[in-house]
């Protein structure tokens, strides 16, 4: 069997494998849940006022992910959910950092 003949025989199998890998992706349930939880944690940490820019990005990406999920575009939904989680974590960390900096500044202030 020559190399071109081998490739010709393997090509349909490889194509089928590639197609099945793309369609085997189910709804990104865990990623969507993680993004929602991260957004909730950021809100609880005060991101609405302390890191609203990152929080808005997270909520926008989650809304886009939900739209992609409804359209059964699972790969896009997963990508957007992961991005939403990342933005929510950034908002959470920024909120915590600003709260700690504010608390430190208050405790360092001289007493009257």
MMTF fields as JSON, N, C-alpha, C and O atoms, coordinates in Angstrom:
{
  "mmtfVersion": "1.0.0",
  "mmtfProducer": "UNKNOWN",
  "numBonds": 447,
  "numAtoms": 448,
  "numGroups": 112,
  "numChains": 1,
  "numModels": 1,
  "chainsPerModel": [1],
  "groupsPerChain": [112],
  "chainIdList": ["A"],
  "bondAtomList": [4, 2, 8, 6, 12, 10, 16, 14, 20, 18, 24, 22, 28, 26, 32, 30, 36, 34, 40, 38, 44, 42, 48, 46, 52, 50, 56, 54, 60, 58, 64, 62, 68, 66, 72, 70, 76, 74, 80, 78, 84, 82, 88, 86, 92, 90, 96, 94, 100, 98, 104, 102, 108, 106, 112, 110, 116, 114, 120, 118, 124, 122, 128, 126, 132, 130, 136, 134, 140, 138, 144, 142, 148, 146, 152, 150, 156, 154, 160, 158, 164, 162, 168, 166, 172, 170, 176, 174, 180, 178, 184, 182, 188, 186, 192, 190, 196, 194, 200, 198, 204, 202, 208, 206, 212, 210, 216, 214, 220, 218, 224, 222, 228, 226, 232, 230, 236, 234, 240, 238, 244, 242, 248, 246, 252, 250, 256, 254, 260, 258, 264, 262, 268, 266, 272, 270, 276, 274, 280, 278, 284, 282, 288, 286, 292, 290, 296, 294, 300, 298, 304, 302, 308, 306, 312, 310, 316, 314, 320, 318, 324, 322, 328, 326, 332, 330, 336, 334, 340, 338, 344, 342, 348, 346, 352, 350, 356, 354, 360, 358, 364, 362, 368, 366, 372, 370, 376, 374, 380, 378, 384, 382, 388, 386, 392, 390, 396, 394, 400, 398, 404, 402, 408, 406, 412, 410, 416, 414, 420, 418, 424, 422, 428, 426, 432, 430, 436, 434, 440, 438, 444, 442],
  "bondOrderList": [1, 1, 1, 1, 1, 1, 1, 1, 1, 1, 1, 1, 1, 1, 1, 1, 1, 1, 1, 1, 1, 1, 1, 1, 1, 1, 1, 1, 1, 1, 1, 1, 1, 1, 1, 1, 1, 1, 1, 1, 1, 1, 1, 1, 1, 1, 1, 1, 1, 1, 1, 1, 1, 1, 1, 1, 1, 1, 1, 1, 1, 1, 1, 1, 1, 1, 1, 1, 1, 1, 1, 1, 1, 1, 1, 1, 1, 1, 1, 1, 1, 1, 1, 1, 1, 1, 1, 1, 1, 1, 1, 1, 1, 1, 1, 1, 1, 1, 1, 1, 1, 1, 1, 1, 1, 1, 1, 1, 1, 1, 1],
  "groupList": [{"groupName": "UNK", "atomNameList": ["N", "CA", "C", "O"], "elementList": ["N", "C", "C", "O"], "formalChargeList": [0, 0, 0, 0], "bondAtomList": [1, 0, 2, 1, 3, 2], "bondOrderList": [1, 1, 2], "singleLetterCode": "X", "chemCompType": "L-PEPTIDE LINKING"}],
  "groupTypeList": [0, 0, 0, 0, 0, 0, 0, 0, 0, 0, 0, 0, 0, 0, 0, 0, 0, 0, 0, 0, 0, 0, 0, 0, 0, 0, 0, 0, 0, 0, 0, 0, 0, 0, 0, 0, 0, 0, 0, 0, 0, 0, 0, 0, 0, 0, 0, 0, 0, 0, 0, 0, 0, 0, 0, 0, 0, 0, 0, 0, 0, 0, 0, 0, 0, 0, 0, 0, 0, 0, 0, 0, 0, 0, 0, 0, 0, 0, 0, 0, 0, 0, 0, 0, 0, 0, 0, 0, 0, 0, 0, 0, 0, 0, 0, 0, 0, 0, 0, 0, 0, 0, 0, 0, 0, 0, 0, 0, 0, 0, 0, 0],
  "groupIdList": [1, 2, 3, 4, 5, 6, 7, 8, 9, 10, 11, 12, 13, 14, 15, 16, 17, 18, 19, 20, 21, 22, 23, 24, 25, 26, 27, 28, 29, 30, 31, 32, 33, 34, 35, 36, 37, 38, 39, 40, 41, 42, 43, 44, 45, 46, 47, 48, 49, 50, 51, 52, 53, 54, 55, 56, 57, 58, 59, 60, 61, 62, 63, 64, 65, 66, 67, 68, 69, 70, 71, 72, 73, 74, 75, 76, 77, 78, 79, 80, 81, 82, 83, 84, 85, 86, 87, 88, 89, 90, 91, 92, 93, 94, 95, 96, 97, 98, 99, 100, 101, 102, 103, 104, 105, 106, 107, 108, 109, 110, 111, 112],
  "secStructList": [7, 7, 2, 2, 2, 2, 2, 2, 2, 2, 2, 2, 2, 2, 2, 2, 2, 2, 2, 2, 2, 2, 2, 6, 7, 7, 7, 7, 2, 2, 2, 2, 2, 2, 2, 2, 2, 2, 2, 2, 2, 2, 2, 2, 6, 6, 2, 2, 2, 2, 1, 2, 2, 2, 2, 2, 2, 2, 2, 2, 2, 2, 2, 2, 2, 2, 2, 2, 2, 2, 6, 6, 7, 2, 2, 2, 2, 2, 2, 2, 2, 2, 2, 2, 2, 2, 2, 2, 2, 2, 2, 2, 2, 2, 2, 2, 2, 2, 2, 2, 2, 2, 2, 2, 2, 2, 2, 2, 1, 7, 7, 7],
  "xCoordList": [0.851, 0.0, 0.9, 1.799, 0.664, 1.477, 0.899, -0.232, 1.7, 1.275, 0.003, -0.912, -0.101, -1.353, -2.566, -3.651, -2.382, -3.499, -3.892, -5.076, -2.904, -3.167, -3.918, -4.881, -3.468, -4.151, -5.579, -6.499, -5.751, -7.085, -8.022, -9.207, -7.505, -8.333, -8.589, -9.653, -7.61, -7.755, -8.564, -9.157, -8.597, -9.262, -10.733, -11.147, -11.533, -12.929, -13.036, -13.906, -12.166, -12.187, -11.817, -12.438, -10.806, -10.386, -11.465, -11.697, -12.116, -13.195, -14.353, -14.91, -14.711, -15.787, -15.425, -16.266, -14.194, -13.726, -13.808, -14.244, -13.396, -13.457, -14.875, -15.154, -15.765, -17.169, -17.795, -18.524, -17.515, -18.108, -17.56, -18.274, -16.317, -15.747, -16.443, -16.657, -16.796, -17.475, -18.907, -19.379, -19.599, -20.999, -21.179, -22.28, -20.135, -20.248, -20.296, -20.563, -20.043, -20.049, -21.478, -22.322, -21.738, -23.069, -23.154, -22.191, -24.283, -24.453, -23.43, -23.164, -22.865, -21.852, -22.5, -22.391, -23.164, -23.923, -23.02, -23.345, -21.9, -21.006, -20.415, -20.323, -20.018, -19.419, -20.426, -20.076, -21.666, -22.71, -22.957, -23.09, -23.016, -23.221, -22.065, -22.278, -20.845, -19.665, -19.695, -19.369, -20.082, -20.144, -21.202, -20.965, -22.36, -23.422, -22.977, -23.233, -22.312, -21.839, -20.761, -20.741, -19.876, -18.819, -19.422, -18.968, -20.431, -21.103, -21.802, -21.735, -22.468, -23.139, -22.129, -22.385, -20.99, -19.952, -19.396, -19.13, -19.22, -18.72, -19.726, -19.34, -21.0, -22.041, -22.025, -22.117, -21.907, -21.875, -20.658, -20.713, -19.57, -18.344, -18.39, -17.447, -19.475, -19.615, -19.174, -18.91, -19.09, -18.621, -19.564, -19.158, -20.811, -21.766, -21.251, -21.408, -20.635, -20.107, -18.594, -18.063, -17.892, -16.428, -15.759, -14.637, -16.42, -15.832, -16.931, -17.041, -17.734, -18.903, -18.53, -19.268, -17.391, -17.0, -16.786, -17.297, -16.042, -15.797, -17.072, -17.298, -17.896, -19.148, -20.088, -20.732, -20.164, -21.014, -20.524, -21.329, -19.214, -18.655, -19.042, -19.451, -18.915, -19.258, -20.73, -21.065, -21.599, -23.032, -23.4, -24.273, -22.735, -22.986, -22.552, -23.271, -21.383, -20.894, -21.787, -22.032, -22.272, -23.172, -24.473, -24.982, -25.003, -26.226, -25.989, -26.844, -24.824, -24.489, -24.363, -24.797, -23.77, -23.631, -24.999, -25.215, -25.925, -27.277, -27.959, -28.682, -27.73, -28.276, -27.693, -28.413, -26.39, -25.741, -26.224, -26.364, -26.473, -26.976, -28.356, -28.634, -29.211, -30.542, -30.462, -31.297, -29.452, -29.258, -28.498, -28.195, -28.195, -27.445, -26.035, -25.477, -25.48, -24.096, -23.247, -22.747, -23.096, -22.519, -21.069, -20.655, -20.304, -18.894, -18.789, -18.006, -19.568, -19.572, -20.103, -19.579, -21.135, -21.698, -20.66, -20.538, -19.925, -18.887, -17.801, -17.377, -17.359, -16.309, -16.756, -15.991, -17.983, -18.507, -18.728, -18.497, -19.17, -19.36, -18.026, -17.943, -16.991, -15.66, -15.162, -14.546, -15.429, -15.034, -15.824, -15.277, -17.1, -17.925, -17.392, -17.311, -17.032, -16.472, -15.177, -14.956, -14.333, -13.058, -13.286, -12.611, -14.213, -14.519, -15.131, -14.843, -15.967, -16.58, -15.533, -15.592, -14.582, -13.51, -12.66, -12.24, -12.404, -11.655, -12.41, -11.804, -13.722, -14.539, -14.506, -14.414, -14.581, -14.525, -13.201, -13.181, -12.101, -10.775, -10.565, -9.993, -11.024, -10.884, -11.708, -11.247, -12.903, -13.755, -13.107, -13.07, -12.602, -11.935, -10.717, -10.483, -9.945, -8.735, -9.075, -8.425, -10.083, -10.477, -11.057, -10.825, -11.801, -12.335, -11.205, -11.207, -10.235, -9.102, -8.272, -7.814, -8.077, -7.32, -8.06, -7.437, -9.368, -10.167, -10.134, -10.06, -10.189, -10.133, -8.768, -8.671, -7.714, -6.359, -6.169, -5.541, -6.699, -6.568, -7.32, -6.864, -8.465, -9.251, -8.546, -8.547, -7.945, -7.276, -5.954, -5.49, -5.34, -4.082, -4.297, -3.349, -5.519, -5.795, -5.611, -6.0, -5.02, -4.822, -6.16, -7.104, -6.216, -7.43, -7.509, -6.478, -8.702, -8.836, -8.66, -8.745],
  "yCoordList": [-1.17, 0.0, 1.238, 1.353, 2.144, 3.356, 4.424, 4.316, 5.448, 6.519, 7.212, 7.395, 7.612, 8.241, 7.327, 7.794, 6.034, 5.105, 4.992, 4.917, 4.981, 4.923, 6.169, 6.084, 7.319, 8.562, 8.574, 9.047, 8.055, 8.016, 7.142, 7.45, 6.073, 5.189, 5.775, 5.566, 6.506, 7.074, 8.366, 8.701, 9.08, 10.378, 10.322, 11.157, 9.385, 9.339, 9.079, 9.639, 8.243, 7.968, 9.208, 9.509, 9.922, 11.142, 12.215, 12.942, 12.312, 13.291, 12.966, 13.862, 11.705, 11.285, 11.553, 11.996, 11.289, 11.553, 13.045, 13.431, 13.867, 15.32, 15.826, 16.669, 15.318, 15.734, 15.284, 16.045, 14.057, 13.571, 14.313, 14.491, 14.747, 15.523, 16.868, 17.359, 17.461, 18.762, 18.644, 19.517, 17.592, 17.454, 16.814, 16.848, 16.237, 15.576, 16.569, 16.186, 17.828, 18.837, 19.103, 19.506, 18.875, 19.129, 20.517, 21.281, 20.846, 22.161, 22.368, 21.451, 23.559, 23.835, 24.169, 25.291, 23.192, 23.398, 23.881, 24.853, 23.213, 23.572, 24.96, 25.731, 25.283, 26.589, 27.717, 28.775, 27.485, 28.492, 28.684, 29.812, 27.584, 27.655, 28.373, 29.208, 28.043, 28.694, 30.201, 30.98, 30.605, 32.032, 32.729, 33.823, 32.104, 32.701, 32.845, 33.867, 31.819, 31.864, 32.925, 33.615, 33.057, 34.071, 35.474, 36.362, 35.675, 36.978, 37.272, 38.394, 36.276, 36.469, 36.816, 37.694, 36.139, 36.418, 37.825, 38.517, 38.245, 39.6, 40.641, 41.658, 40.394, 41.323, 41.424, 42.517, 40.268, 40.252, 40.993, 41.561, 40.99, 41.672, 43.171, 43.893, 43.636, 45.064, 45.522, 46.707, 44.605, 44.96, 45.915, 46.592, 45.975, 46.884, 48.316, 49.092, 48.666, 50.025, 50.099, 51.116, 49.033, 49.087, 48.63, 49.045, 47.794, 47.271, 47.053, 45.983, 48.082, 47.932, 47.631, 46.934, 48.15, 47.908, 46.421, 45.889, 45.752, 44.314, 43.513, 42.516, 43.942, 43.238, 43.34, 42.36, 44.508, 44.689, 43.802, 43.193, 43.728, 42.857, 41.408, 40.689, 40.979, 39.602, 39.313, 38.274, 40.225, 40.013, 40.026, 39.276, 40.873, 40.923, 39.622, 39.068, 39.143, 37.882, 36.712, 35.82, 36.712, 35.64, 35.69, 34.651, 36.879, 37.016, 36.52, 35.854, 36.851, 36.366, 34.843, 34.182, 34.293, 32.836, 32.174, 31.129, 32.78, 32.221, 32.234, 31.298, 33.286, 33.341, 32.253, 31.61, 32.055, 31.007, 29.623, 28.72, 29.468, 28.2, 27.898, 26.763, 28.902, 28.717, 28.364, 27.621, 28.902, 28.609, 27.305, 26.947, 26.603, 25.337, 25.504, 24.585, 26.686, 26.965, 26.755, 27.708, 25.497, 25.151, 25.583, 26.003, 25.484, 25.884, 27.377, 27.776, 28.2, 29.642, 29.944, 30.817, 29.232, 29.437, 29.129, 29.859, 28.06, 27.693, 28.76, 29.169, 29.203, 30.227, 31.507, 32.107, 31.923, 33.141, 32.969, 33.901, 31.796, 31.543, 31.593, 32.135, 31.035, 31.094, 32.536, 32.932, 33.312, 34.724, 35.495, 36.377, 35.17, 35.821, 35.519, 36.405, 34.275, 33.888, 34.648, 35.139, 34.743, 35.451, 36.923, 37.457, 37.567, 38.973, 39.133, 40.103, 38.194, 38.251, 38.077, 38.744, 37.189, 37.003, 38.262, 38.65, 38.898, 40.162, 41.216, 41.964, 41.281, 42.233, 41.91, 42.81, 40.636, 40.197, 40.588, 41.155, 40.286, 40.591, 42.093, 42.554, 42.849, 44.311, 44.86, 45.741, 44.352, 44.802, 44.509, 45.368, 43.306, 42.932, 43.803, 44.265, 44.021, 44.834, 46.263, 46.823, 46.84, 48.208, 48.291, 49.271, 47.282, 47.259, 47.172, 47.882, 46.289, 46.142, 47.417, 47.817, 48.053, 49.307, 50.388, 51.174, 50.431, 51.399, 51.128, 52.058, 49.852, 49.489, 49.812, 50.277, 49.568, 49.862, 51.364, 51.81, 52.138, 53.594, 54.127, 55.063, 53.532, 53.958, 53.606, 54.401, 52.419, 52.004, 52.734, 52.846, 53.23, 53.967, 55.435, 56.137, 55.894, 57.309, 57.602, 56.795, 58.752, 59.091, 59.346, 59.856, 58.987, 59.21, 60.665, 61.272, 61.243, 62.66, 62.882, 64.017],
  "zCoordList": [0.0, 0.0, 0.0, 0.833, -0.913, -0.993, -0.063, 0.411, 0.181, 1.082, 0.601, 1.403, -0.682, -1.124, -0.946, -0.601, -1.18, -1.016, 0.457, 0.785, 1.332, 2.769, 3.224, 3.986, 2.75, 3.106, 2.575, 3.244, 1.38, 0.782, 1.616, 1.745, 2.171, 2.991, 4.383, 4.966, 4.905, 6.243, 6.267, 7.292, 5.175, 5.135, 5.567, 6.371, 5.075, 5.545, 7.052, 7.719, 7.577, 9.019, 9.818, 10.838, 9.352, 10.037, 9.958, 10.924, 8.818, 8.664, 9.601, 10.235, 9.689, 10.581, 12.037, 12.819, 12.392, 13.749, 14.063, 15.148, 13.13, 13.329, 13.479, 14.331, 12.658, 12.727, 14.043, 14.679, 14.446, 15.692, 16.898, 17.886, 16.84, 17.946, 18.067, 19.176, 16.947, 16.97, 17.467, 18.196, 17.091, 17.47, 18.834, 19.382, 19.392, 20.684, 21.836, 22.975, 21.553, 22.591, 23.03, 22.23, 24.302, 24.837, 25.432, 25.371, 26.001, 26.617, 27.737, 28.514, 27.819, 28.845, 30.196, 30.69, 30.77, 32.002, 33.135, 33.817, 33.335, 34.438, 34.248, 35.204, 33.038, 32.77, 32.996, 33.52, 32.6, 32.812, 34.305, 34.78, 35.033, 36.478, 37.166, 38.045, 36.761, 37.341, 37.106, 38.002, 35.911, 35.586, 36.439, 36.951, 36.591, 37.414, 38.871, 39.508, 39.386, 40.774, 40.962, 41.981, 39.998, 40.089, 40.056, 40.778, 39.229, 39.165, 40.492, 40.995, 41.054, 42.346, 43.435, 44.259, 43.447, 44.444, 44.269, 45.252, 43.032, 42.766, 43.245, 43.821, 43.013, 43.473, 45.002, 45.561, 45.671, 47.133, 47.676, 48.767, 46.926, 47.354, 47.073, 47.395, 46.479, 46.232, 44.862, 44.659, 43.923, 42.58, 41.859, 40.914, 42.294, 41.648, 41.731, 40.788, 42.86, 43.017, 42.884, 42.437, 43.267, 43.292, 41.999, 41.708, 41.23, 39.985, 38.954, 38.356, 38.761, 37.891, 36.445, 35.749, 35.982, 34.589, 34.322, 33.336, 35.186, 35.009, 35.21, 34.524, 36.139, 36.399, 35.197, 34.826, 34.599, 33.411, 32.269, 31.565, 32.088, 31.045, 31.321, 30.41, 32.576, 32.942, 32.663, 32.095, 33.059, 32.856, 31.372, 30.938, 30.607, 29.164, 28.503, 27.671, 28.875, 28.291, 28.678, 27.865, 29.915, 30.332, 29.528, 29.108, 29.317, 28.512, 27.084, 26.5, 26.53, 25.186, 25.183, 24.239, 26.236, 26.344, 26.404, 25.79, 27.144, 27.225, 25.856, 25.512, 25.082, 23.727, 22.837, 22.073, 22.942, 22.152, 22.586, 21.761, 23.872, 24.393, 23.81, 23.423, 23.749, 23.163, 21.682, 21.164, 21.008, 19.584, 19.352, 18.214, 20.438, 20.39, 19.822, 19.222, 20.023, 19.633, 20.886, 21.484, 21.265, 22.553, 22.704, 23.784, 21.643, 21.734, 22.042, 22.903, 21.349, 21.607, 23.0, 23.692, 23.411, 24.747, 25.821, 26.804, 25.63, 26.6, 26.651, 27.732, 25.503, 25.429, 26.124, 26.88, 25.872, 26.488, 27.988, 28.759, 28.405, 29.84, 30.575, 31.678, 29.975, 30.593, 30.671, 31.661, 29.634, 29.64, 30.695, 31.357, 30.854, 31.874, 33.266, 34.116, 33.49, 34.789, 35.057, 36.165, 34.053, 34.193, 34.549, 35.429, 33.884, 34.172, 35.559, 36.261, 35.949, 37.28, 38.372, 39.405, 38.15, 39.128, 39.217, 40.307, 38.087, 38.096, 38.899, 39.666, 38.729, 39.489, 40.977, 41.812, 41.301, 42.697, 43.343, 44.435, 42.669, 43.215, 43.357, 44.345, 42.378, 42.458, 43.621, 44.347, 43.798, 44.902, 46.246, 47.127, 46.396, 47.653, 47.902, 49.02, 46.849, 46.973, 47.398, 48.28, 46.776, 47.12, 48.529, 49.237, 48.935, 50.305, 51.323, 52.328, 51.053, 51.969, 52.023, 53.094, 50.88, 50.849, 51.629, 52.342, 51.499, 52.246, 53.733, 54.537, 54.108, 55.523, 56.111, 57.247, 55.341, 55.815, 55.974, 56.934, 55.051, 55.134, 56.349, 57.007, 56.642, 57.798, 59.101, 60.04, 59.165, 60.399, 60.606, 61.741, 59.54, 59.653, 59.994, 60.346, 59.892, 60.156, 61.642, 62.487, 61.965, 63.378, 64.073, 63.47, 65.327, 66.114, 66.53, 66.82, 66.57, 66.958, 68.437, 68.906]
}
